Amino acid sequence: MKFPSLTDQQWALCGALLWLMLTLPALALVPLFDYDETIYAQTAADMLHHGQWIVPMANGMTFFEKPPFTYYMMEAGFVLFGENAFAARLPSALFTLLTAWLLFRFLAARQDARGGLLAAAVFLSMFEVGLLAHAAILDAVLNFFISGSLLAYLRWLDTASLRHACWCAAMMGMAVAIKGPVGVVVPVLIITLDRLWLGDFWGCLRRIPWHYAMPLFVLCASPWYVMIVQTQGWDFLREFIMVHNIGRAMQPMQGHGGGWHYYLVVFAVSSLPWLFWLAWLVRHGSMRAASGGGHLVRFCLLWMLAVIVLFTLAQTKLPHYISCVYPALALALAVAWRQRRRGIPRYVIPCSVGLLLPVALLLLFFPWLYAQLPAYIHHPRALAILAQAVQPSWWMAVAGLALTLALACLLLLRRWRVSPMVAFVLLGLLLQTTVMWPLAFFAGQLIQGPAMAMAALIRSLPADVRVYSYNLNLPSVSFYAQRNYQILLGEKGRKIWQAGIPRSVLLMREESLSDFPTLAQQTPVFRQGGFVMFGDWP
């Protein structure tokens, strides 16, 4: 297949524009999801409304889970585009593209621009990468700085340049400023293992220009931490370090646990469609070499293994915790492909088709399957969600058909004379658009529909009507209603409401009605998807 005669830089620009055309419109396709997306967006909105730049605030209360730099970027989006899902998710999309640009620039300088184009394209076509680019959370931003620090380290090994050593330190510092200690723990662990593997640990320590690197790291990492301690005292560090960092590693938080195999399953799904390339990568990665492309592939494999093992040992588990491995996988695949002597093994394409075909068939028949779900589900909360007047769009079936046809074409790849790498990049982008978009749109209507309806109702209330929730933290209500509410907890909260609060509304899950026998006899002003709202105003 012959492509137009463009320079590698022009191809990179065209690829970036194509990816932006596919990504940016989808940022506003669905509302923000509870809990992570909406709590971060709500924090950014609250800080903007209160003119607060140091202390993160969510629903009128301090929120010390994460540093505020990503909130600043969301706030800038809110000022430019309004307080909506597009503005909240825009930083993730832009930093995902910037990470691809890092991969392109790194391989263009170290090997060739064609390899850089390949690495960037492979990275952008991975399923989890596309998902995080559409999510208003911190990980896409964090991954940019972690990847930047490790790529700068590799360039420093090649050139012994002070500039690259300083970039490595600055990127680590910014990663700490974005999400805390994990921003330095992950790259330092990977670099340490790499040097120990090569028997150059102490020699590397001696070569690091500490008198430049360490002050630069501290300068990038510490300003907000110093200011927050000055304003909030040491209670902040106790909550941030002991609870939200060490505590997450020592025990599952908020029910987010998992077994030893958790991240193996996550990696298998989120690296699609490239999963079956991994065996080829290990076998053909020239891992015997101690320098050049062989060392680079081995370093990327070590990068992936170290991150997966590290977060497997941590007790709190979420799928996006290991997302910094995908730049490494893309880089290793691009380098190994450029150095290959033979094509990919015969099993890669049929195994990939065999894994993805059930996904395509599920989409194709999803409208019919969805109608059968209530007969097999008995949890009251799930049944309340399914009972809503929301039905799958026929676009799901169209998406399933498109993916099925693409998989059929993949089986005929040799007849089409298309590079397997190019074919899998296109398959990855198609997988994102055919699986992620229709399912996200439907899930947004189904799961976030009740919260959006409650938020619209609350937003229409007079300003003096107070809003309460009982045992329910639903940040999307506050974000979309643009009003804070007070959370009543347990026995104490129940007594506060039962004492009588004039001109107020109370929202809760239906299962909590058993705690309010009097309310259970009344007609709620809102009931949908397992949520109810009661009101007392003229």
Secondary structure, DSSP 8 states (H G I E B T S, - for coil): -------HHHHHHHHHHHHHHHHGGGGGSS---TTHHHHHHHHHHHHHHHT-SSS-EETTEE--SS-SHHHHHHHHHHHHH-SSHHHHHHHHHHHHHHHHHHHHHHHHHHT-HHHHHHHHHHHHTSHHHHHHHTS-SSHHHHHHHHHHHHHHHHHHHHH--HHHHHHHHHHHHHHHHHHSTHHHHHHHHHHHHHHHHHT-HHHHHHHS-HHHHHHHHHHHHSHHHHHHHHHHTTHHHIIIIIIIIIHHHHS--TT----TTHHHHHHHHHTTTSTTHHHHHHHHS-TT-SSHHHHHHHHHHHHHHHHHHHHHHSSS--GGGGGGGHHHHHHHHHHHHHT-SS---TTHHHHHHHHHHHHHHHHHTHHHHHHHGGGT---HHHHHHHTSS----THHHHHHHHHHHHHHHHHTHHHHT--HHHHHHHHHHHHIIIIIHHHHHHHHHHHSHHHHHHHHHHHTS-TT-EEEEES---HHHHHHHT---EEE-HHHHHHHHHT--SSEEEEEEGGGGGG-HHHHTS--SEEETTEEEEEE--
